Amino acid sequence: SPGMNTLPVGNTALLADIRQLLDSARPRVALAVNAELTLLYWQVGRRVQAEVLKGERAAYGQEIVKALATRLTAEYGKGWSEQQLHHCLRVAETFSDDAILSAVRRELSWTHIKTLIYIEDPLKRDFYIELCRLERWSSRQLQERMNSMLYERSALAKKPAAAISRDLALLRQTQQMS
């Protein structure tokens, strides 16, 4: 009889089927986890933002973030550093509307989003968001495109703001680069 660790002959199809199920589920699970984490970071940012805005002095906000980071790091680990809380605040500022965040978080990783939220110009940010989604760029590719000033070199950047907004809206709807 076969040993406890060997699959009986004839079960190679079973093994192949299960491998296929696991391999196809992996990316979907990663996407779902990422989308939930991004939502969590946004919610944390919104909550901290509400608290900080209640404070009169700018220094109050820094004190709150620092103290919160210390407590959260002690309880939940180093993933809740002061820097991470600043990312949370920034994502809440950048995506004030959860409907906009909702679309982005389902298609882009937290690493993508963390890179995009520090682009000051909203049109430039939208340009990279849409191309990232359309072209399925890795976060490294996104960084490379930004470093090469792809937006500034594009024909789009030379248009008036209203035309850029229109073109990006069209891109979002058609999923086609013009």
TAKA-V907526 format. One record per run of one state. SS is the DSSP state (H for helix, E for strand, L for the rest). FROM is the first residue (numbers start at 0). TO is the last residue. If there is no record, write none. Layout:
# TAKA-V907526
ss=(SS | SS)
from=(FROM | FROM)
to=(TO | TO)
This chain:
# TAKA-V907526
ss=(L | H | L | H | L | H | L | H | L | H | L | H | L | H | L | H | L | H | L | H | L | H | L)
from=(0 | 11 | 54 | 57 | 76 | 77 | 80 | 81 | 94 | 97 | 107 | 109 | 116 | 121 | 135 | 138 | 147 | 149 | 153 | 155 | 158 | 160 | 174)
to=(10 | 53 | 56 | 75 | 76 | 79 | 80 | 93 | 96 | 106 | 108 | 115 | 120 | 134 | 137 | 146 | 148 | 152 | 154 | 157 | 159 | 173 | 177)
